[in-house]
Amino acid sequence: MERIPQNREDVLTIYFQGAFASRTQACKYAGPKGLDIRVSDGQVEHVFNPRSPELLHNIVTYDDLSDVDYERSYNPLYWLMSLAHCGANSHNNVYGTSSMPHNVLSQTDLSGPLDVEQCLSVIEYCIGKFPEKKLVLFGCSRGASVLLIAMERLKTDQLRHIRLVIVEAPFASIPSLLFEKFPFYLASLMLSILERTTSFKRNQPSPLDAVTSLNFPVRTPLLFVTSKKDWWVPPVETGQLIEMLRVKGYLDLHHLELEHSNHFRMSLDHPDDIHSYREKLAFLYQKYL
């Protein structure tokens, strides 16, 4: 694990990336100085985006959510996945990485049990390793959805270390997301393909299941970040989660709705949105940290 010192040494932010994205995407929130990323055994690379705003303090990176690997493979599908990762880095102006990660589809469950177990293990590790730190949990898209499911399973003594949870564009569930975006027949076909090629199961626990549960904590400050221009995870998807928590009387629930940004560049896309993002986090850091 590596982290970059920033202006709040008492804070540690655990970062959970989105689907089909490597941990290099964390540099979109780290400021122009970037951060060090361990991309394989014994290999550390410094990645940065010169236009990135400094939104998160002391980002902790860790072994990727279950499906990302950096080993070379002769499987042509792995190379296609590698090209997709490179395209994502190029789109987000990520510099400094020469690694070629790819997705292992047999371990891809899209916020399923594999992802959730790894999320819980890294939270437990950071609490044990840095018990004096104030923890912020941050996830985008699939990573945000994983976080919400994991929150239901956190113990009381773990929750007291967590001062703020930030979830950027989580979905209510994979089936709900697909049926929201595509015609019924196409969404059904896509679900069938996912179940045949990955570890995803359409009946696996979802973020909506988690926030509906009586075990979901209601005292941990929680910020939802959405954008009106997000096509990949439409705001109505995240809205289901927000509405359920409001009905439950969630005590410290916050929502930042951006106006202009797309799904993949909410921290980079538009000056007004970047300003809103920065101002909202500054307010929450002051209030809870």
C-alpha positions as CSV (number, residue, x, y, z in Angstrom):
1,M,0.0,0.0,0.0
2,E,1.2,3.5,-0.8
3,R,-0.1,7.0,-0.1
4,I,0.8,10.5,-0.8
5,P,1.1,13.0,2.1
6,Q,-1.3,15.9,1.7
7,N,-2.5,18.7,4.0
8,R,-4.4,16.5,6.5
9,E,-2.0,14.0,8.0
10,D,-4.6,12.7,10.4
11,V,-6.8,11.6,7.5
12,L,-6.6,8.5,5.4
13,T,-8.8,7.9,2.3
14,I,-9.4,4.4,1.1
15,Y,-10.1,4.4,-2.7
16,F,-12.3,1.9,-4.5
17,Q,-12.2,2.1,-8.3
18,G,-15.0,1.5,-10.8
19,A,-15.6,-1.4,-13.1
20,F,-12.9,-2.3,-15.7
21,A,-10.6,0.4,-14.2
22,S,-7.3,0.0,-12.5
23,R,-6.2,1.9,-9.3
24,T,-4.4,4.4,-11.5
25,Q,-7.7,6.2,-11.8
26,A,-7.2,7.4,-8.2
27,C,-4.9,10.2,-9.5
28,K,-8.0,12.0,-10.8
29,Y,-8.7,13.1,-7.2
30,A,-5.1,13.4,-5.8
31,G,-4.1,16.8,-7.2
32,P,-1.4,17.5,-9.9
33,K,1.4,15.9,-7.8
34,G,-0.3,12.5,-8.2
35,L,0.5,9.4,-6.1
36,D,2.6,6.2,-6.1
37,I,0.8,3.1,-7.2
38,R,2.0,-0.5,-6.8
39,V,1.1,-2.1,-10.2
40,S,2.7,-5.5,-9.6
41,D,5.0,-7.3,-7.2
42,G,8.1,-5.0,-6.8
43,Q,6.9,-2.4,-9.3
44,V,5.8,1.0,-8.2
45,E,4.8,3.8,-10.6
46,H,4.1,7.4,-10.0
47,V,0.9,8.4,-11.8
48,F,-0.6,11.9,-12.1
49,N,-3.0,14.1,-13.9
50,P,-1.7,17.7,-14.2
51,R,-5.3,19.0,-14.2
52,S,-6.5,17.0,-11.2
53,P,-8.0,18.9,-8.3
54,E,-6.9,17.9,-4.8
55,L,-10.1,16.4,-3.5
56,L,-9.0,13.5,-1.4
57,H,-6.5,13.4,1.5
58,N,-3.8,10.7,1.7
59,I,-5.2,8.2,-0.8
60,V,-4.5,4.6,0.1
61,T,-4.2,2.2,-2.8
62,Y,-4.4,-1.5,-2.4
63,D,-4.6,-4.7,-4.4
64,D,-7.3,-4.1,-7.0
65,L,-10.8,-5.2,-6.6
66,S,-10.8,-8.9,-7.4
67,D,-10.8,-8.8,-11.2
68,V,-7.7,-6.7,-12.3
69,D,-4.4,-8.4,-13.1
70,Y,-1.1,-7.1,-14.4
71,E,0.5,-10.3,-15.6
72,R,0.9,-10.8,-19.3
73,S,-1.5,-13.2,-21.1
74,Y,-1.8,-14.7,-24.5
75,N,-5.6,-14.6,-24.3
76,P,-6.8,-12.1,-26.9
77,L,-9.6,-11.0,-24.7
78,Y,-7.1,-9.9,-22.1
79,W,-5.3,-7.8,-24.6
80,L,-8.6,-6.1,-25.6
81,M,-9.2,-5.4,-21.9
82,S,-5.7,-4.0,-21.7
83,L,-6.4,-1.7,-24.6
84,A,-9.6,-0.6,-22.8
85,H,-7.5,0.3,-19.7
86,C,-5.1,2.3,-21.8
87,G,-7.9,4.1,-23.5
88,A,-9.4,5.0,-20.0
89,N,-6.0,6.3,-18.9
90,S,-5.7,8.4,-22.0
91,H,-9.3,9.7,-21.7
92,N,-8.6,10.8,-18.1
93,N,-5.1,12.2,-18.9
94,V,-3.3,9.7,-16.6
95,Y,0.4,10.0,-17.0
96,G,3.3,7.9,-15.6
97,T,2.1,4.4,-16.0
98,S,3.6,1.9,-18.4
99,S,1.7,-1.1,-17.0
100,M,-1.0,-3.0,-19.0
101,P,-3.6,-4.2,-16.6
102,H,-6.4,-6.4,-17.8
103,N,-9.6,-7.8,-16.4
104,V,-9.9,-11.5,-15.4
105,L,-13.5,-12.1,-16.3
106,S,-13.8,-15.2,-14.2
107,Q,-13.3,-13.0,-11.1
108,T,-15.5,-10.2,-12.2
109,D,-18.7,-10.0,-10.2
110,L,-19.5,-6.3,-10.3
111,S,-20.0,-5.5,-6.6
112,G,-20.7,-9.1,-5.8
113,P,-19.2,-11.2,-3.0
114,L,-15.6,-11.2,-4.2
115,D,-15.5,-7.4,-4.4
116,V,-17.3,-7.0,-1.0
117,E,-14.9,-9.4,0.8
118,Q,-11.9,-7.6,-0.5
119,C,-13.4,-4.2,0.4
120,L,-14.0,-5.4,4.0
121,S,-10.5,-6.8,4.3
122,V,-8.8,-3.6,3.2
123,I,-10.9,-1.5,5.6
124,E,-10.0,-3.9,8.4
125,Y,-6.3,-3.8,7.5
126,C,-6.3,0.1,7.5
127,I,-8.0,0.2,10.9
128,G,-5.5,-2.2,12.3
129,K,-2.5,-0.5,10.7
130,F,-3.5,3.1,11.3
131,P,-5.8,3.0,14.4
132,E,-5.2,6.7,15.1
133,K,-6.3,7.9,11.6
134,K,-9.6,9.3,10.6
135,L,-10.8,7.2,7.7
136,V,-12.7,8.4,4.7
137,L,-14.0,5.8,2.3
138,F,-14.4,6.8,-1.4
139,G,-15.8,4.8,-4.2
140,C,-16.9,5.5,-7.8
141,S,-19.5,3.6,-9.7
142,R,-18.9,-0.1,-9.1
143,G,-16.5,0.9,-6.2
144,A,-19.2,3.0,-4.7
145,S,-21.7,0.2,-4.9
146,V,-19.3,-2.2,-3.3
147,L,-18.8,0.3,-0.4
148,L,-22.6,0.6,0.3
149,I,-22.9,-3.2,0.5
150,A,-19.9,-3.5,2.7
151,M,-21.2,-0.8,5.1
152,E,-24.0,-3.1,6.1
153,R,-21.5,-5.6,7.4
154,L,-19.1,-3.3,9.2
155,K,-19.0,-3.7,13.0
156,T,-19.7,-0.9,15.5
157,D,-16.0,-0.8,16.5
158,Q,-15.0,-0.4,12.9
159,L,-17.6,2.3,12.1
160,R,-16.2,4.6,14.8
161,H,-13.0,4.9,12.8
162,I,-14.9,6.0,9.6
163,R,-15.7,9.7,9.6
164,L,-17.1,10.1,6.1
165,V,-18.2,7.9,3.2
166,I,-18.2,9.4,-0.4
167,V,-20.0,7.4,-3.1
168,E,-19.8,8.7,-6.7
169,A,-22.6,7.4,-9.0
170,P,-23.5,4.1,-7.3
171,F,-26.2,1.9,-9.0
172,A,-29.1,0.4,-7.2
173,S,-28.4,-3.0,-8.8
174,I,-27.0,-4.3,-12.0
175,P,-30.4,-5.6,-13.3
176,S,-32.0,-2.3,-12.4
177,L,-29.2,-0.4,-14.2
178,L,-29.4,-2.4,-17.4
179,F,-33.2,-2.2,-17.6
180,E,-33.1,1.5,-17.0
181,K,-30.7,2.0,-19.8
182,F,-31.7,-0.5,-22.5
183,P,-34.8,-2.1,-24.0
184,F,-36.1,-5.2,-22.1
185,Y,-34.8,-7.8,-24.6
186,L,-31.3,-6.2,-24.8
187,A,-31.0,-5.9,-21.0
188,S,-32.1,-9.5,-20.5
189,L,-29.5,-10.6,-23.1
190,M,-26.7,-8.6,-21.4
191,L,-27.6,-10.1,-18.0
192,S,-27.4,-13.6,-19.5
193,I,-24.0,-12.9,-21.1
194,L,-22.7,-11.5,-17.8
195,E,-23.8,-14.6,-15.9
196,R,-22.1,-16.9,-18.5
197,T,-18.8,-15.1,-18.8
198,T,-18.2,-13.7,-15.3
199,S,-18.9,-14.5,-11.7
200,F,-21.8,-12.1,-11.6
201,K,-25.2,-13.5,-10.5
202,R,-28.3,-11.4,-10.9
203,N,-29.6,-12.4,-7.5
204,Q,-26.4,-11.4,-5.6
205,P,-26.8,-8.7,-2.9
206,S,-27.2,-5.2,-4.3
207,P,-26.7,-1.7,-2.9
208,L,-30.5,-1.4,-2.8
209,D,-30.6,-4.5,-0.6
210,A,-28.0,-3.1,1.6
211,V,-29.5,0.3,2.3
212,T,-32.9,-1.3,2.8
213,S,-31.4,-3.7,5.5
214,L,-32.0,-3.0,9.2
215,N,-28.2,-3.5,9.6
216,F,-27.2,-0.6,7.5
217,P,-25.6,2.1,9.7
218,V,-27.5,5.4,9.8
219,R,-25.0,7.5,11.8
220,T,-22.0,7.4,9.4
221,P,-21.9,10.7,7.3
222,L,-22.6,9.8,3.7
223,L,-22.2,11.9,0.6
224,F,-23.7,10.8,-2.8
225,V,-22.2,12.5,-5.9
226,T,-24.2,12.4,-9.1
227,S,-24.3,14.3,-12.4
228,K,-27.3,15.3,-14.6
229,K,-25.2,14.4,-17.6
230,D,-24.3,10.9,-16.4
231,W,-25.5,8.4,-19.0
232,W,-23.6,5.4,-17.7
233,V,-25.3,5.4,-14.3
234,P,-28.3,7.6,-14.7
235,P,-29.1,9.8,-11.7
236,V,-32.4,8.0,-11.2
237,E,-30.5,4.8,-10.3
238,T,-28.6,6.5,-7.5
239,G,-31.8,8.4,-6.6
240,Q,-33.4,5.1,-5.5
241,L,-30.7,4.7,-2.9
242,I,-30.9,8.3,-1.7
243,E,-34.7,8.1,-1.4
244,M,-34.6,4.9,0.6
245,L,-32.1,6.3,3.1
246,R,-34.2,9.5,3.4
247,V,-37.3,7.4,4.2
248,K,-35.2,5.6,6.9
249,G,-34.3,8.9,8.4
250,Y,-30.6,8.7,7.7
251,L,-29.0,11.3,10.0
252,D,-26.1,12.7,8.0
253,L,-27.1,12.2,4.4
254,H,-25.7,14.6,1.8
255,H,-26.1,14.9,-2.0
256,L,-24.0,16.8,-4.5
257,E,-25.6,16.9,-8.0
258,L,-23.2,18.1,-10.7
259,E,-24.6,19.8,-13.8
260,H,-22.2,19.2,-16.6
261,S,-19.8,16.2,-16.1
262,N,-19.9,12.7,-17.6
263,H,-19.7,9.5,-15.6
264,F,-15.9,9.0,-16.0
265,R,-14.7,12.6,-15.4
266,M,-16.7,14.0,-12.5
267,S,-13.6,15.4,-10.9
268,L,-12.2,16.7,-14.2
269,D,-14.9,17.6,-16.7
270,H,-16.1,21.1,-16.0
271,P,-14.8,24.0,-14.0
272,D,-18.1,24.7,-12.3
273,D,-18.5,21.1,-11.3
274,I,-14.9,20.9,-10.0
275,H,-15.6,24.0,-7.9
276,S,-18.8,22.5,-6.5
277,Y,-17.1,19.2,-5.7
278,R,-14.2,21.0,-4.0
279,E,-16.6,23.3,-2.0
280,K,-18.8,20.4,-0.9
281,L,-15.9,18.3,0.3
282,A,-14.3,21.3,2.1
283,F,-17.5,21.8,4.0
284,L,-17.8,18.1,4.9
285,Y,-14.2,17.8,5.9
286,Q,-14.6,20.7,8.2
287,K,-17.8,19.4,9.7
288,Y,-16.8,15.7,10.2
289,L,-13.0,15.6,10.3
